[in-house]
């Protein structure tokens, strides 16, 4: 003999309150169909629990999974499903965070409905036990859909891993050997390289990767760089919206060296990289996807400052970096101007590659000139100096203009303020 709903109202309400049916269940409440089969009392009890809680989402999810097991629906599918089941339009579902393709949305399997354990109180099946208000507690864990790992089915095709070519003009010096040892170990050790512009910080990282036959992915930081630029976001390609992984996510998947260039230009938005800098998996929230770092993945960041900003005006846009982010870079290296012998070798190799003969006197003048400008910078006379990159450029211009030293010097200094430009050109005539 079953118990009528009126009896449940009279007998069961107090029991529901006593057993904690109200206030102790997570809201919204979810109970899979046919999980526990009992008497009509059990059925009515379950219905009453759901009636007292938010059931729109749970009913929509259960019905959607019956017709769309992969959990992916179009807006039209969602509208039709809601209408046919007497439910309101699911605005909680049809929104950008659940979009996987243009007009296609994926059920958020990490929604609180589906990932909270809770206790369902089911009265004993025997009617006498029910009437005597004897109930047994049944522990029920809601079916949790595990967040997929490195499932790229909803992403555009990954770029092929890039291994830099060995540059015969590159001359190693300074921190080169220490950084190479770290990267050769295939151990996750984030590194931070800071120093003057034009002395080969990024070039050194790329050439170490070339020597080790390692792939490298470069992420260029600007003040507006955010999580979607680095980890991935939706892009319009050939009239279709697709999800493209960012350079850091690509490097994690491919086990590459990730070169984060000019990291001190970034805003606090870069704090999205905290887990990356710990070598931990990262959740791409837009596609509900966890990216696991493959063996060999590591990070090398370059900067012009030590992460404390710059007041000289030379590195406009550099920021004071978050100390927690800076601390996650385990090894730090100071990039300094090369010794004179190294700089001579750099310019000699460059000249050998662009000219039929080597003008050692011109190289010597360039070296003296460059070092003299750096002395004036060090004393605070001028804010600028001729960097190794500028001197290499002067050699290229010298070869292009048929050995015209004055033309080469004038062109590499033209970008400087008038007072500095004039002083540096005059200084060249005196070395």
NUDREN-829996 format. One record per residue (C-alpha): residue number from 1; z, x, y; chain. Coordinates in steps of 0.001 Angstrom, whole numbers, m for minus. Example, Ala and Ser with C-alpha at 12.3 -4.5 7.8 and 13.67 -1.06 7.14 Angstrom:
2
{atom 1 {7800 12300 m4500} 'A'} {atom 2 {7140 13670 m1060} 'A'} 
//
This chain:
431
{atom 1 {0 0 0} 'A'} {atom 2 {m1037 1464 3316} 'A'} {atom 3 {915 1279 6503} 'A'} {atom 4 {m637 m707 9337} 'A'} {atom 5 {m1170 819 12727} 'A'} {atom 6 {1421 m1525 14200} 'A'} {atom 7 {3974 m65 11827} 'A'} {atom 8 {2960 3405 12911} 'A'} {atom 9 {3542 2354 16483} 'A'} {atom 10 {6990 1027 15628} 'A'} {atom 11 {8055 3570 13006} 'A'} {atom 12 {5899 6587 13700} 'A'} {atom 13 {6175 7171 17438} 'A'} {atom 14 {9757 8261 17244} 'A'} {atom 15 {8850 10374 14253} 'A'} {atom 16 {5981 12036 16122} 'A'} {atom 17 {8326 12905 18969} 'A'} {atom 18 {10945 14126 16498} 'A'} {atom 19 {8441 16364 14725} 'A'} {atom 20 {7170 17757 17979} 'A'} {atom 21 {3767 16133 17920} 'A'} {atom 22 {3906 15962 21682} 'A'} {atom 23 {4476 19106 23663} 'A'} {atom 24 {4322 21548 20746} 'A'} {atom 25 {648 21367 19886} 'A'} {atom 26 {m1881 23453 21837} 'A'} {atom 27 {m4031 21432 24159} 'A'} {atom 28 {m6832 20748 23364} 'A'} {atom 29 {m6010 20040 19681} 'A'} {atom 30 {m8534 20720 16928} 'A'} {atom 31 {m8392 19717 13271} 'A'} {atom 32 {m11403 20304 11012} 'A'} {atom 33 {m12757 17293 9128} 'A'} {atom 34 {m11421 16820 5588} 'A'} {atom 35 {m9005 19719 5904} 'A'} {atom 36 {m6180 17542 4556} 'A'} {atom 37 {m6837 14227 2846} 'A'} {atom 38 {m3912 11832 2779} 'A'} {atom 39 {m3067 8165 3001} 'A'} {atom 40 {m4099 5852 5784} 'A'} {atom 41 {m888 6922 7476} 'A'} {atom 42 {m2079 10515 7515} 'A'} {atom 43 {m5409 9438 8925} 'A'} {atom 44 {m3814 7290 11641} 'A'} {atom 45 {m1359 10057 12461} 'A'} {atom 46 {m4229 12510 12966} 'A'} {atom 47 {m6122 9986 15076} 'A'} {atom 48 {m3057 9374 17230} 'A'} {atom 49 {m2530 13079 17763} 'A'} {atom 50 {m6134 13504 18858} 'A'} {atom 51 {m5950 10401 21005} 'A'} {atom 52 {m3034 11860 22935} 'A'} {atom 53 {m4853 15117 23567} 'A'} {atom 54 {m8178 16167 25012} 'A'} {atom 55 {m10708 15306 22277} 'A'} {atom 56 {m13964 15365 24214} 'A'} {atom 57 {m14486 19074 23632} 'A'} {atom 58 {m13307 19056 20022} 'A'} {atom 59 {m15525 16096 19091} 'A'} {atom 60 {m18504 17701 20801} 'A'} {atom 61 {m17950 21033 19013} 'A'} {atom 62 {m17551 19407 15578} 'A'} {atom 63 {m20649 17247 15981} 'A'} {atom 64 {m22685 20121 17419} 'A'} {atom 65 {m21878 22423 14505} 'A'} {atom 66 {m23036 19754 12033} 'A'} {atom 67 {m26537 19654 13530} 'A'} {atom 68 {m26694 23184 14961} 'A'} {atom 69 {m24790 25555 12629} 'A'} {atom 70 {m25685 28572 14761} 'A'} {atom 71 {m23928 26952 17725} 'A'} {atom 72 {m26993 27210 19997} 'A'} {atom 73 {m28189 24087 21835} 'A'} {atom 74 {m30578 23335 24658} 'A'} {atom 75 {m29454 21282 27640} 'A'} {atom 76 {m31461 18384 26170} 'A'} {atom 77 {m29683 18775 22805} 'A'} {atom 78 {m26289 18746 24528} 'A'} {atom 79 {m27159 15644 26559} 'A'} {atom 80 {m28421 13767 23504} 'A'} {atom 81 {m25433 14790 21365} 'A'} {atom 82 {m22911 13723 24004} 'A'} {atom 83 {m24676 10396 24594} 'A'} {atom 84 {m24972 9524 20900} 'A'} {atom 85 {m21258 10179 20368} 'A'} {atom 86 {m20048 8356 23455} 'A'} {atom 87 {m18958 11585 25164} 'A'} {atom 88 {m19321 12682 28777} 'A'} {atom 89 {m21890 15357 29643} 'A'} {atom 90 {m20403 18754 28571} 'A'} {atom 91 {m20316 20660 31900} 'A'} {atom 92 {m17828 23107 30274} 'A'} {atom 93 {m20609 24118 27877} 'A'} {atom 94 {m23838 24035 29933} 'A'} {atom 95 {m23021 26867 32323} 'A'} {atom 96 {m24268 30455 32907} 'A'} {atom 97 {m21472 32156 30945} 'A'} {atom 98 {m22648 30421 27740} 'A'} {atom 99 {m26380 30948 28360} 'A'} {atom 100 {m28143 33185 25826} 'A'} {atom 101 {m31743 32438 26806} 'A'} {atom 102 {m33494 30323 29398} 'A'} {atom 103 {m32284 26752 28816} 'A'} {atom 104 {m30355 27684 25633} 'A'} {atom 105 {m26571 27819 25416} 'A'} {atom 106 {m24186 29071 22718} 'A'} {atom 107 {m20901 27393 21872} 'A'} {atom 108 {m18043 29597 23126} 'A'} {atom 109 {m16461 30412 19779} 'A'} {atom 110 {m13630 32186 21515} 'A'} {atom 111 {m12682 28921 23255} 'A'} {atom 112 {m8956 28092 22984} 'A'} {atom 113 {m9888 25139 20755} 'A'} {atom 114 {m11055 27465 18070} 'A'} {atom 115 {m8852 30509 18281} 'A'} {atom 116 {m5254 29264 18454} 'A'} {atom 117 {m3084 28934 15350} 'A'} {atom 118 {m906 25848 15288} 'A'} {atom 119 {1178 23651 12986} 'A'} {atom 120 {6 20221 11836} 'A'} {atom 121 {2779 17938 10585} 'A'} {atom 122 {1526 15801 7713} 'A'} {atom 123 {3824 13142 6167} 'A'} {atom 124 {4153 13150 2388} 'A'} {atom 125 {1519 11080 631} 'A'} {atom 126 {4133 8925 m1074} 'A'} {atom 127 {4740 5754 963} 'A'} {atom 128 {8472 5784 280} 'A'} {atom 129 {8725 9318 1598} 'A'} {atom 130 {6886 8235 4725} 'A'} {atom 131 {9168 5264 5276} 'A'} {atom 132 {12157 7558 4792} 'A'} {atom 133 {10631 9831 7451} 'A'} {atom 134 {10269 12781 5102} 'A'} {atom 135 {7464 15056 6162} 'A'} {atom 136 {6287 18446 5123} 'A'} {atom 137 {4967 21064 7470} 'A'} {atom 138 {1510 22348 6712} 'A'} {atom 139 {475 25547 8463} 'A'} {atom 140 {m3140 25309 9528} 'A'} {atom 141 {m5079 28028 11256} 'A'} {atom 142 {m8053 26824 13259} 'A'} {atom 143 {m11358 28295 12063} 'A'} {atom 144 {m11965 31312 14293} 'A'} {atom 145 {m15485 32536 14714} 'A'} {atom 146 {m15248 36311 14934} 'A'} {atom 147 {m16946 37783 17988} 'A'} {atom 148 {m20010 39623 16648} 'A'} {atom 149 {m20229 43392 16966} 'A'} {atom 150 {m23454 45116 18046} 'A'} {atom 151 {m25478 41972 17285} 'A'} {atom 152 {m28469 42437 19566} 'A'} {atom 153 {m30401 39339 18509} 'A'} {atom 154 {m29963 37782 21951} 'A'} {atom 155 {m30885 40935 23878} 'A'} {atom 156 {m34193 42437 24890} 'A'} {atom 157 {m35407 45464 22954} 'A'} {atom 158 {m33413 48648 23512} 'A'} {atom 159 {m35177 51616 25111} 'A'} {atom 160 {m35808 54542 22812} 'A'} {atom 161 {m33204 57325 22959} 'A'} {atom 162 {m34265 60017 25445} 'A'} {atom 163 {m33776 63695 24646} 'A'} {atom 164 {m34484 65862 27730} 'A'} {atom 165 {m36957 68721 27507} 'A'} {atom 166 {m35686 72272 27744} 'A'} {atom 167 {m36405 73580 31251} 'A'} {atom 168 {m37402 77278 31121} 'A'} {atom 169 {m36472 77617 34811} 'A'} {atom 170 {m32857 76596 34235} 'A'} {atom 171 {m30279 79392 34504} 'A'} {atom 172 {m26789 78534 33190} 'A'} {atom 173 {m23644 79682 34929} 'A'} {atom 174 {m20084 78623 35728} 'A'} {atom 175 {m18728 75777 33579} 'A'} {atom 176 {m21887 75564 31439} 'A'} {atom 177 {m20435 77073 28252} 'A'} {atom 178 {m17204 75026 28352} 'A'} {atom 179 {m19060 71753 28880} 'A'} {atom 180 {m21535 72655 26141} 'A'} {atom 181 {m18658 73308 23711} 'A'} {atom 182 {m17182 69877 24456} 'A'} {atom 183 {m20494 68032 24051} 'A'} {atom 184 {m21379 70000 20923} 'A'} {atom 185 {m18164 68860 19254} 'A'} {atom 186 {m19319 65197 19268} 'A'} {atom 187 {m15758 64325 20282} 'A'} {atom 188 {m15174 61624 22861} 'A'} {atom 189 {m13922 63563 25906} 'A'} {atom 190 {m14921 62079 29268} 'A'} {atom 191 {m15713 64842 31779} 'A'} {atom 192 {m15760 64876 35579} 'A'} {atom 193 {m17895 67409 37490} 'A'} {atom 194 {m17546 67611 41262} 'A'} {atom 195 {m18837 69939 43931} 'A'} {atom 196 {m21453 70622 46596} 'A'} {atom 197 {m24815 68921 46566} 'A'} {atom 198 {m27898 70752 45317} 'A'} {atom 199 {m26219 73089 42821} 'A'} {atom 200 {m27377 71490 39567} 'A'} {atom 201 {m24510 69292 38349} 'A'} {atom 202 {m26742 66640 36776} 'A'} {atom 203 {m29324 69233 35761} 'A'} {atom 204 {m26665 71171 33841} 'A'} {atom 205 {m25665 68090 31829} 'A'} {atom 206 {m29306 67270 31024} 'A'} {atom 207 {m30059 70835 29970} 'A'} {atom 208 {m27030 71003 27697} 'A'} {atom 209 {m28270 67787 26061} 'A'} {atom 210 {m31704 69399 25684} 'A'} {atom 211 {m30223 72527 24101} 'A'} {atom 212 {m28179 70412 21674} 'A'} {atom 213 {m31069 68020 20949} 'A'} {atom 214 {m28846 65146 22101} 'A'} {atom 215 {m30051 61927 23700} 'A'} {atom 216 {m28813 61136 27181} 'A'} {atom 217 {m28696 57956 29253} 'A'} {atom 218 {m28289 58132 33021} 'A'} {atom 219 {m26469 55521 35097} 'A'} {atom 220 {m27001 55993 38828} 'A'} {atom 221 {m24097 54664 40901} 'A'} {atom 222 {m24529 53087 44347} 'A'} {atom 223 {m21931 51188 46416} 'A'} {atom 224 {m23126 47824 45053} 'A'} {atom 225 {m23184 48805 41371} 'A'} {atom 226 {m21268 46300 39231} 'A'} {atom 227 {m20593 45330 35625} 'A'} {atom 228 {m23970 43657 35078} 'A'} {atom 229 {m25783 46820 36240} 'A'} {atom 230 {m23847 49057 33858} 'A'} {atom 231 {m23122 46895 30801} 'A'} {atom 232 {m25897 44301 31000} 'A'} {atom 233 {m27045 41077 32582} 'A'} {atom 234 {m29714 38395 32555} 'A'} {atom 235 {m33083 39495 33954} 'A'} {atom 236 {m36351 37677 34575} 'A'} {atom 237 {m39102 39259 32490} 'A'} {atom 238 {m42613 37783 32272} 'A'} {atom 239 {m41355 34395 33399} 'A'} {atom 240 {m38538 34321 30827} 'A'} {atom 241 {m34854 34975 31320} 'A'} {atom 242 {m33631 37616 28881} 'A'} {atom 243 {m30399 39557 28526} 'A'} {atom 244 {m30822 43302 29000} 'A'} {atom 245 {m28087 45735 28100} 'A'} {atom 246 {m27162 48188 30824} 'A'} {atom 247 {m27391 51993 30489} 'A'} {atom 248 {m23758 52455 29467} 'A'} {atom 249 {m23951 49798 26721} 'A'} {atom 250 {m27205 51385 25502} 'A'} {atom 251 {m25568 54821 25376} 'A'} {atom 252 {m22620 53393 23407} 'A'} {atom 253 {m24917 51816 20811} 'A'} {atom 254 {m27139 54888 20464} 'A'} {atom 255 {m24287 57420 20426} 'A'} {atom 256 {m25745 59182 23471} 'A'} {atom 257 {m24259 61243 26261} 'A'} {atom 258 {m23827 58881 29209} 'A'} {atom 259 {m24372 60639 32542} 'A'} {atom 260 {m22724 58584 35310} 'A'} {atom 261 {m24224 60112 38438} 'A'} {atom 262 {m22456 60020 41834} 'A'} {atom 263 {m19518 58041 40461} 'A'} {atom 264 {m17541 58520 43693} 'A'} {atom 265 {m20046 56260 45477} 'A'} {atom 266 {m18877 53274 43418} 'A'} {atom 267 {m16603 50467 44521} 'A'} {atom 268 {m13579 49051 42631} 'A'} {atom 269 {m16126 47091 40578} 'A'} {atom 270 {m16390 50231 38438} 'A'} {atom 271 {m12996 49400 36950} 'A'} {atom 272 {m15008 47429 34390} 'A'} {atom 273 {m15487 50860 32761} 'A'} {atom 274 {m11811 51447 31931} 'A'} {atom 275 {m12285 50586 28231} 'A'} {atom 276 {m15504 52652 28143} 'A'} {atom 277 {m13622 55698 29432} 'A'} {atom 278 {m11062 55226 26660} 'A'} {atom 279 {m13727 55194 23947} 'A'} {atom 280 {m12842 51610 23043} 'A'} {atom 281 {m15140 48682 22130} 'A'} {atom 282 {m16282 46662 25139} 'A'} {atom 283 {m16790 42899 25332} 'A'} {atom 284 {m20009 41822 27064} 'A'} {atom 285 {m18706 38490 28299} 'A'} {atom 286 {m22090 37011 29269} 'A'} {atom 287 {m23251 37002 25616} 'A'} {atom 288 {m19859 37042 23900} 'A'} {atom 289 {m20741 40334 22247} 'A'} {atom 290 {m18564 43346 21420} 'A'} {atom 291 {m20218 46754 21740} 'A'} {atom 292 {m18737 49435 19492} 'A'} {atom 293 {m19307 53049 20583} 'A'} {atom 294 {m21315 54939 17984} 'A'} {atom 295 {m20248 58453 16892} 'A'} {atom 296 {m21268 61045 19469} 'A'} {atom 297 {m20954 58755 22464} 'A'} {atom 298 {m19226 60317 25440} 'A'} {atom 299 {m19260 60186 29232} 'A'} {atom 300 {m19940 62864 31858} 'A'} {atom 301 {m19510 61792 35489} 'A'} {atom 302 {m20711 63753 38495} 'A'} {atom 303 {m19516 63513 42099} 'A'} {atom 304 {m19568 65387 45391} 'A'} {atom 305 {m15843 64857 45948} 'A'} {atom 306 {m12702 65178 43888} 'A'} {atom 307 {m12349 61405 44058} 'A'} {atom 308 {m10323 61288 47277} 'A'} {atom 309 {m13155 60379 49646} 'A'} {atom 310 {m14652 62582 52371} 'A'} {atom 311 {m14002 62574 56121} 'A'} {atom 312 {m16589 65165 57138} 'A'} {atom 313 {m19447 62664 57272} 'A'} {atom 314 {m21550 64785 54919} 'A'} {atom 315 {m21095 62481 51917} 'A'} {atom 316 {m21285 59084 53549} 'A'} {atom 317 {m20395 56258 51196} 'A'} {atom 318 {m18109 58195 48889} 'A'} {atom 319 {m14939 56291 48062} 'A'} {atom 320 {m11346 57074 47183} 'A'} {atom 321 {m11474 56554 43443} 'A'} {atom 322 {m8894 54560 41531} 'A'} {atom 323 {m6411 57092 40129} 'A'} {atom 324 {m6332 55365 36735} 'A'} {atom 325 {m10099 55743 36421} 'A'} {atom 326 {m10016 59372 37512} 'A'} {atom 327 {m7199 60077 35053} 'A'} {atom 328 {m9341 58773 32185} 'A'} {atom 329 {m11706 61717 32739} 'A'} {atom 330 {m9948 64194 30486} 'A'} {atom 331 {m11786 67413 31434} 'A'} {atom 332 {m12695 68290 35035} 'A'} {atom 333 {m15003 71023 36306} 'A'} {atom 334 {m15605 72387 39811} 'A'} {atom 335 {m19291 73081 40488} 'A'} {atom 336 {m19633 76024 42873} 'A'} {atom 337 {m22527 77913 44421} 'A'} {atom 338 {m24020 80375 41888} 'A'} {atom 339 {m23322 84116 42092} 'A'} {atom 340 {m26000 86119 43884} 'A'} {atom 341 {m27445 87554 40654} 'A'} {atom 342 {m27823 84071 39179} 'A'} {atom 343 {m29490 82760 42340} 'A'} {atom 344 {m31957 85669 42300} 'A'} {atom 345 {m32839 84789 38700} 'A'} {atom 346 {m33295 81096 39611} 'A'} {atom 347 {m35704 81882 42476} 'A'} {atom 348 {m37562 84519 40452} 'A'} {atom 349 {m38219 82093 37590} 'A'} {atom 350 {m39386 79472 40065} 'A'} {atom 351 {m41751 81863 41792} 'A'} {atom 352 {m43168 83007 38439} 'A'} {atom 353 {m43978 79374 37663} 'A'} {atom 354 {m45806 78627 40955} 'A'} {atom 355 {m47413 81926 41961} 'A'} {atom 356 {m49403 84694 40320} 'A'} {atom 357 {m47167 87402 41767} 'A'} {atom 358 {m43480 87623 42590} 'A'} {atom 359 {m42515 88506 46173} 'A'} {atom 360 {m39110 90082 45643} 'A'} {atom 361 {m38639 90736 49377} 'A'} {atom 362 {m39088 87038 50198} 'A'} {atom 363 {m36633 86138 47446} 'A'} {atom 364 {m34106 88625 48833} 'A'} {atom 365 {m34477 87172 52357} 'A'} {atom 366 {m33988 83644 51060} 'A'} {atom 367 {m30847 84687 49177} 'A'} {atom 368 {m29326 86422 52217} 'A'} {atom 369 {m30284 83508 54439} 'A'} {atom 370 {m28797 80933 52093} 'A'} {atom 371 {m25530 82808 51723} 'A'} {atom 372 {m25305 83354 55500} 'A'} {atom 373 {m25635 79598 56126} 'A'} {atom 374 {m22899 78937 53576} 'A'} {atom 375 {m20621 81326 55427} 'A'} {atom 376 {m21124 79358 58638} 'A'} {atom 377 {m20362 76183 56733} 'A'} {atom 378 {m17217 77694 55232} 'A'} {atom 379 {m16008 78784 58705} 'A'} {atom 380 {m16660 75280 60013} 'A'} {atom 381 {m19383 76382 62448} 'A'} {atom 382 {m21930 74016 60907} 'A'} {atom 383 {m21438 71172 58422} 'A'} {atom 384 {m24613 72009 56485} 'A'} {atom 385 {m25894 74930 54422} 'A'} {atom 386 {m28996 75922 52511} 'A'} {atom 387 {m28312 74962 48896} 'A'} {atom 388 {m29946 76466 45809} 'A'} {atom 389 {m32086 73321 45624} 'A'} {atom 390 {m33314 73923 49188} 'A'} {atom 391 {m34163 77559 48417} 'A'} {atom 392 {m36071 76578 45266} 'A'} {atom 393 {m37958 74082 47431} 'A'} {atom 394 {m38769 76845 49933} 'A'} {atom 395 {m40335 78903 47129} 'A'} {atom 396 {m42545 75951 46131} 'A'} {atom 397 {m43643 75415 49751} 'A'} {atom 398 {m44277 79144 50166} 'A'} {atom 399 {m46671 79045 47197} 'A'} {atom 400 {m48363 75815 48366} 'A'} {atom 401 {m49046 77231 51850} 'A'} {atom 402 {m50377 80569 50648} 'A'} {atom 403 {m47304 82700 51218} 'A'} {atom 404 {m46474 81339 54697} 'A'} {atom 405 {m42721 82037 54962} 'A'} {atom 406 {m42289 80464 58398} 'A'} {atom 407 {m43928 77214 57280} 'A'} {atom 408 {m41706 77058 54185} 'A'} {atom 409 {m38515 77707 56191} 'A'} {atom 410 {m39442 75195 58891} 'A'} {atom 411 {m40165 72440 56373} 'A'} {atom 412 {m36910 72823 54417} 'A'} {atom 413 {m34857 72775 57629} 'A'} {atom 414 {m36677 69935 59415} 'A'} {atom 415 {m34272 67298 58038} 'A'} {atom 416 {m31235 68942 59659} 'A'} {atom 417 {m29780 68036 63099} 'A'} {atom 418 {m31585 69808 65950} 'A'} {atom 419 {m28753 72242 66717} 'A'} {atom 420 {m28320 73187 63060} 'A'} {atom 421 {m32062 73395 62469} 'A'} {atom 422 {m32560 75743 65417} 'A'} {atom 423 {m29634 77961 64438} 'A'} {atom 424 {m30727 78237 60814} 'A'} {atom 425 {m34319 79127 61716} 'A'} {atom 426 {m33087 81808 64073} 'A'} {atom 427 {m30701 83081 61422} 'A'} {atom 428 {m33599 83512 58996} 'A'} {atom 429 {m35349 85886 61410} 'A'} {atom 430 {m32273 88112 61455} 'A'} {atom 431 {m31661 88557 57721} 'A'} 
//
